[in-house]
């Protein structure tokens, strides 16, 4: 793994980068983000991710639309997210697995290293 130039732990760097990514694309980021980096993967747990519009849809029984939208966005930005994680962790990413639960406003991203 390449030497990092920061004293910030890699998991915290990764959490901050993912929150920033969400802010740039959704207008707001999650209020809770925690990353865990292991030898073969990184897991990022996000809470309170949804926008006001998404929360309104969930309140009116349309969490399915929120889930579908988030799946599409993660699919469209799959390579960008993998590159972001690779840059922050210093390891190549083979793939990303992800899910979002609209009812609990919780997302999980798993990045599997090459």
C-alpha positions in Angstrom: 0.0 0.0 0.0 1.4 3.5 -0.9 2.4 5.7 2.0 -0.3 8.1 3.0 0.5 11.8 3.4 -2.1 12.4 6.2 -2.2 11.6 9.9 -6.0 11.0 9.5 -6.9 7.3 9.8 -7.8 5.8 6.4 -11.3 4.8 7.6 -12.1 8.4 8.6 -10.6 9.7 5.3 -12.8 7.2 3.4 -16.0 8.2 5.4 -15.3 11.9 4.8 -14.7 11.3 1.0 -18.0 9.3 0.7 -20.0 12.0 2.6 -18.5 14.7 0.3 -19.4 12.6 -2.8 -23.0 12.4 -1.6 -23.1 16.1 -0.8 -21.8 17.0 -4.3 -24.5 14.8 -6.0 -27.5 15.0 -3.8 -27.2 18.4 -2.2 -26.6 16.9 1.2 -24.6 14.1 2.7 -25.4 11.5 5.3 -25.2 12.8 8.9 -23.7 9.5 10.1 -20.9 7.7 8.2 -18.6 5.0 9.4 -16.1 3.1 7.4 -14.2 -0.1 8.2 -11.3 -1.1 6.1 -10.0 -4.7 6.1 -7.4 -6.6 4.1 -9.8 -7.6 1.3 -12.7 -5.0 1.5 -13.9 -1.7 2.8 -17.4 -1.3 4.3 -19.1 2.1 4.6 -22.3 2.4 6.7 -24.4 5.6 6.1 -27.4 6.8 8.0 -29.7 9.7 7.5 -28.8 9.8 3.8 -32.2 10.7 2.2 -33.1 14.1 0.9 -36.3 15.9 2.0 -38.0 14.7 -1.2 -37.0 11.1 -0.6 -38.2 11.3 3.0 -41.5 12.7 1.8 -41.9 9.8 -0.6 -41.1 7.3 2.1 -43.7 8.9 4.4 -46.3 8.5 1.7 -45.5 4.8 1.2 -43.3 5.2 -1.9 -40.0 3.9 -0.5 -39.8 1.7 -3.5 -39.1 4.8 -5.7 -36.4 6.0 -3.3 -34.8 2.5 -3.4 -35.0 2.4 -7.2 -33.5 5.9 -7.6 -30.6 5.1 -5.3 -29.9 1.9 -7.1 -29.8 3.7 -10.5 -27.5 6.4 -9.1 -25.1 3.9 -7.6 -25.1 2.0 -10.9 -24.4 5.1 -12.9 -21.6 6.2 -10.6 -20.2 2.7 -9.9 -16.8 3.4 -11.5 -16.5 6.8 -9.9 -17.2 5.5 -6.4 -14.7 2.6 -6.9 -12.0 5.1 -8.1 -12.7 7.3 -5.1 -12.3 4.4 -2.7 -9.2 3.2 -4.5 -7.7 6.7 -4.2 -8.5 7.0 -0.5 -7.4 3.5 0.6 -4.6 3.1 -1.8 -5.8 -0.3 -3.1 -7.4 -1.2 -6.4 -11.2 -2.0 -6.1 -12.5 -5.0 -8.0 -16.2 -4.2 -7.4 -18.8 -2.5 -5.3 -21.9 -4.0 -3.7 -24.5 -1.7 -2.2 -28.0 -1.4 -0.8 -30.3 1.2 0.8 -33.2 0.7 3.1 -35.7 3.6 2.7 -37.6 2.7 5.9 -34.6 3.2 8.2 -32.7 5.6 5.9 -29.6 3.4 6.0 -27.2 2.6 3.2 -24.3 0.3 3.0 -21.5 0.2 0.5 -19.0 -2.7 0.3 -15.9 -2.3 -1.9 -14.0 -5.5 -2.6 -10.3 -5.0 -3.3 -8.5 -6.7 -6.2 
